[in-house]
Amino acid sequence: MRRPPTSAVSSSAAAAHPAAAAFAAAAALLLAAALPGCRAIACEGSCACDRRTCACSGAADCTVECRRPGCDVTCATSGDCDFAVGADASVTCDGAGACRVTCEASCEVGCSGGGMCQVECAPGADCSIVGCPGVVLSCGDLQVCGGPCTG
């Protein structure tokens, strides 16, 4: 009885069959294109990004987009950070500059740095600011820690 083809290729099978290795590499590229990872859109400081994490540090501004579910994004700059994140994202704002976050779905933003945190939450999503040393203001779909409601 003949077995149906599968998309998973073991390393020993790939070594024995170069075409299988090429197929596996092509499948990985297609998957990567279908599920884009984190990327620094504009980073004047130091940004390090991979598929699910992105960290900004240094003394300059940083803009990051991470639409994959479960992204982990950190702002530790003395400049400003602007983040656009997808569902179930975890954002840490430890820098001295402003940290502006746009959540497409549910997200949690840790705001323990000295800068202001603004979280714009998609309608119906569950977004929260945690670790705010002061009062978290709710202004419609915008939550603010360390500053006034603006928008």
C-alpha positions as CSV (number, residue, x, y, z in Angstrom):
1,M,0.0,0.0,0.0
2,R,1.4,3.4,-1.0
3,R,1.6,6.1,1.7
4,P,0.3,9.6,0.8
5,P,3.0,12.3,0.5
6,T,3.7,14.5,3.5
7,S,5.2,18.0,3.8
8,A,7.5,17.1,6.7
9,V,10.9,15.8,5.5
10,S,13.3,14.3,8.0
11,S,16.9,15.4,7.7
12,S,18.0,11.8,6.8
13,A,15.4,11.7,4.0
14,A,16.6,15.2,2.8
15,A,20.2,14.0,2.7
16,A,19.2,10.9,0.7
17,H,17.0,12.9,-1.7
18,P,18.2,16.3,-2.7
19,A,14.8,17.1,-4.3
20,A,13.2,16.5,-0.9
21,A,15.6,19.1,0.7
22,A,14.7,21.6,-2.1
23,F,11.0,21.0,-1.5
24,A,11.4,21.5,2.3
25,A,13.3,24.7,1.7
26,A,10.7,26.0,-0.7
27,A,7.9,25.1,1.8
28,A,9.7,27.0,4.6
29,L,10.0,30.1,2.4
30,L,6.3,30.0,1.5
31,L,5.3,29.6,5.1
32,A,7.6,32.5,6.1
33,A,5.9,34.7,3.4
34,A,2.4,33.7,4.6
35,L,3.2,34.5,8.2
36,P,5.4,37.6,8.3
37,G,7.4,38.1,11.4
38,C,8.5,41.2,13.3
39,R,10.3,43.9,11.4
40,A,11.7,47.2,12.2
41,I,10.1,49.7,9.9
42,A,12.3,52.6,11.0
43,C,15.0,52.3,13.5
44,E,17.5,55.0,14.3
45,G,18.7,53.2,17.4
46,S,19.6,49.6,17.8
47,C,16.8,47.2,16.8
48,A,17.1,43.4,16.8
49,C,14.2,41.5,15.3
50,D,13.4,37.9,14.5
51,R,10.1,36.1,13.7
52,R,8.4,36.8,17.0
53,T,10.5,39.3,19.0
54,C,11.8,42.7,18.4
55,A,13.8,44.9,20.8
56,C,14.8,48.5,20.4
57,S,17.5,50.1,22.5
58,G,19.9,53.1,22.3
59,A,19.2,56.8,22.2
60,A,17.0,57.2,19.1
61,D,13.5,56.6,17.9
62,C,12.2,53.2,16.7
63,T,9.1,52.0,14.8
64,V,8.3,48.3,14.8
65,E,5.5,46.2,13.2
66,C,4.9,42.7,14.5
67,R,1.5,41.4,13.3
68,R,2.1,37.7,14.2
69,P,0.1,36.4,17.1
70,G,2.1,36.3,20.3
71,C,4.8,38.9,19.4
72,D,7.1,40.1,22.2
73,V,8.3,43.6,21.6
74,T,10.5,45.7,23.9
75,C,11.3,49.5,23.9
76,A,14.3,50.3,26.0
77,T,15.4,53.6,24.3
78,S,15.6,57.1,25.5
79,G,13.9,58.0,22.3
80,D,10.3,57.3,21.3
81,C,8.9,53.9,20.2
82,D,5.9,53.3,17.9
83,F,4.7,49.7,17.8
84,A,1.9,48.0,15.8
85,V,1.2,44.6,17.1
86,G,-1.1,41.6,16.5
87,A,-3.2,39.4,18.7
88,D,-1.9,38.3,22.1
89,A,1.2,40.5,21.9
90,S,3.4,41.3,24.9
91,V,4.9,44.8,24.8
92,T,7.4,46.1,27.4
93,C,8.1,49.8,27.6
94,D,11.2,50.4,29.7
95,G,12.6,53.4,28.0
96,A,12.5,57.1,29.0
97,G,10.8,58.2,25.8
98,A,7.2,57.9,24.8
99,C,5.9,54.4,23.9
100,R,2.9,54.3,21.5
101,V,1.3,51.0,20.8
102,T,-1.5,50.1,18.4
103,C,-3.0,46.7,19.2
104,E,-5.0,45.0,16.4
105,A,-6.4,42.6,19.0
106,S,-5.8,41.7,22.6
107,C,-2.4,42.8,24.0
108,E,-0.7,43.6,27.3
109,V,1.7,46.5,27.6
110,G,4.1,46.8,30.5
111,C,4.8,50.4,31.3
112,S,7.5,50.6,34.0
113,G,9.9,53.0,32.3
114,G,9.9,56.7,32.9
115,G,8.2,57.6,29.7
116,M,4.6,57.9,28.7
117,C,2.7,54.9,27.4
118,Q,-0.2,55.2,25.0
119,V,-2.1,52.1,24.0
120,E,-4.7,52.3,21.2
121,C,-6.8,49.2,21.2
122,A,-9.0,47.9,18.4
123,P,-12.7,48.0,19.1
124,G,-13.8,45.0,21.1
125,A,-10.3,43.9,21.9
126,D,-8.9,43.4,25.4
127,C,-5.9,45.6,25.9
128,S,-4.2,46.5,29.2
129,I,-1.4,48.5,30.7
130,V,0.4,46.8,33.6
131,G,3.1,48.1,35.9
132,C,2.1,51.8,35.5
133,P,3.7,53.7,38.4
134,G,0.7,56.2,38.2
135,V,-2.9,56.2,37.1
136,V,-4.0,54.6,33.9
137,L,-6.4,56.8,32.1
138,S,-9.0,55.4,29.8
139,C,-10.0,57.6,26.9
140,G,-12.3,55.5,24.6
141,D,-10.1,53.1,22.7
142,L,-7.0,54.8,24.1
143,Q,-5.3,54.0,27.4
144,V,-2.6,56.3,28.8
145,C,0.0,55.9,31.6
146,G,2.1,58.9,32.5
147,G,0.4,61.5,30.4
148,P,-2.9,63.1,29.4
149,C,-5.5,61.7,27.1
150,T,-4.8,62.8,23.6
151,G,-5.9,61.4,20.3
